[in-house]
Amino acid sequence: MTTALHLERMRQIRKDASYEYNDTSRTLLVALFYGACAVLTLVIYGGGGKDAGWLLMDRVPAWQLHMGVTCVGLITFFVFLCILEFLETKSRTTAWRSSAPWLPLVGLTALATSVHVPIYVVFLVGGSYAVWAYRRTCSVRRTPGLRKRKVSV
């Protein structure tokens, strides 16, 4: 009889088992993919435009062109991260709170596009800030009060 009770209890535990489904890393990777696609598209069109002899392309310094392309890539990353977070959590507040930490990187690259900031400074500051932004983005969904998906095993 004890084995039957034990099996029944195990079924009940399995039925009640749930865990928090946190897919932030995959969401960030997909948004990063969209940002990289935007950067590659602009680099390809920019290189093609320079080869075609567009006059404007020769007037723009190379550092400004590369920082502008990076800024557009980060804007694309930010927009898609916000959209994907909203689609996943169904909450505008959560989507904004998880994507807002990445906005200063957009500002940094916009500043580096308008004023010549050495690339190593942008990479050093941006890379160290990105670590904090990643941790902040991952911690947003762990805050109490957010909806948790229940998955039964």
C-alpha positions in Angstrom: 0.0 0.0 0.0 2.8 2.4 0.7 4.2 2.1 -2.8 0.7 3.0 -4.2 0.6 6.1 -1.9 4.2 6.9 -2.9 3.4 6.7 -6.6 0.3 8.8 -6.1 2.3 11.4 -4.3 4.9 11.4 -7.0 2.2 12.0 -9.6 0.8 14.9 -7.6 4.3 16.5 -7.2 4.9 16.1 -11.0 1.5 17.6 -11.7 2.1 20.6 -9.4 5.7 21.2 -10.5 6.3 24.5 -12.1 9.2 26.8 -12.6 9.8 30.3 -13.8 10.4 30.4 -17.5 13.1 33.0 -18.2 14.2 33.3 -21.8 16.0 36.6 -21.7 19.3 35.3 -23.1 17.6 34.0 -26.2 15.7 37.2 -26.6 18.9 39.2 -26.3 20.6 37.0 -28.9 17.7 37.4 -31.4 17.7 41.2 -30.9 21.5 41.2 -31.3 21.1 39.2 -34.5 18.7 41.9 -35.9 21.2 44.6 -34.9 24.0 42.7 -36.6 21.9 42.3 -39.8 21.3 46.1 -39.8 25.0 46.8 -39.4 25.9 44.4 -42.2 23.2 45.8 -44.5 24.5 49.3 -44.0 28.1 48.3 -44.5 27.3 46.5 -47.7 25.3 49.4 -49.1 27.9 51.9 -47.9 30.7 50.0 -49.6 28.6 49.7 -52.8 27.8 53.4 -52.7 31.5 54.2 -52.3 32.4 52.0 -55.2 29.6 53.6 -57.3 31.1 57.0 -56.7 28.5 58.6 -54.5 29.8 62.0 -53.8 28.5 62.2 -50.2 30.4 59.0 -49.3 33.7 60.6 -50.0 33.0 63.6 -47.8 32.1 61.6 -44.7 35.2 60.5 -42.7 35.6 56.8 -42.2 35.3 57.0 -38.4 32.0 58.9 -38.6 30.6 56.4 -41.1 31.5 53.4 -38.9 30.2 54.9 -35.7 27.0 55.9 -37.5 26.5 52.4 -38.7 27.2 51.1 -35.2 24.6 53.6 -33.8 22.0 52.4 -36.3 22.7 48.8 -35.4 22.3 49.5 -31.7 19.0 51.4 -32.4 17.8 48.3 -34.3 18.9 46.1 -31.4 17.1 48.3 -28.9 13.8 48.4 -30.9 13.7 44.7 -31.5 14.6 43.9 -27.9 11.7 46.0 -26.7 9.3 44.4 -29.3 10.4 40.9 -28.4 10.2 41.5 -24.7 6.7 42.9 -25.1 5.6 39.9 -27.2 7.0 37.5 -24.6 5.8 39.1 -21.4 2.7 40.9 -22.7 3.7 43.9 -20.5 4.8 47.2 -21.8 6.3 48.1 -18.5 8.4 45.0 -18.4 9.5 45.4 -22.0 10.6 49.0 -21.3 12.3 48.1 -18.1 14.3 45.3 -19.7 15.3 47.3 -22.8 15.9 50.7 -21.3 19.3 49.8 -19.8 20.7 49.6 -23.4 19.7 53.2 -24.3 23.0 54.8 -23.0 24.9 52.7 -25.5 22.9 54.3 -28.3 23.7 57.7 -26.8 27.4 56.8 -26.6 27.6 55.8 -30.3 25.5 58.8 -31.3 28.0 61.0 -29.5 30.9 59.1 -31.0 29.3 59.7 -34.5 29.1 63.4 -34.1 32.3 64.0 -32.1 35.4 62.0 -32.8 35.8 59.6 -29.9 38.6 57.0 -30.3 37.2 53.6 -31.1 39.0 52.0 -28.2 37.3 54.3 -25.8 33.9 53.5 -27.2 34.6 49.7 -27.0 36.0 49.9 -23.5 33.2 52.0 -22.1 30.5 50.3 -24.1 31.8 46.8 -23.3 31.9 47.4 -19.6 28.5 49.1 -19.6 27.0 46.2 -21.7 27.9 43.8 -18.9 25.9 45.8 -16.4 23.0 46.3 -18.9 22.9 42.5 -19.6 22.7 41.8 -15.8 20.0 44.4 -15.4 18.0 43.0 -18.3 18.2 39.5 -16.9 17.1 40.6 -13.5 14.0 42.5 -14.6 11.9 39.3 -15.1 13.0 38.0 -11.7 11.4 40.8 -9.8 8.3 39.9 -7.9 4.9 40.9 -9.3 5.7 39.8 -12.9 3.7 37.1 -14.5 5.2 33.6 -14.3 4.4 30.9 -16.8 3.6 27.6 -15.3 4.8 24.6 -17.1 3.7 21.2 -16.0 6.1 18.3 -16.5 
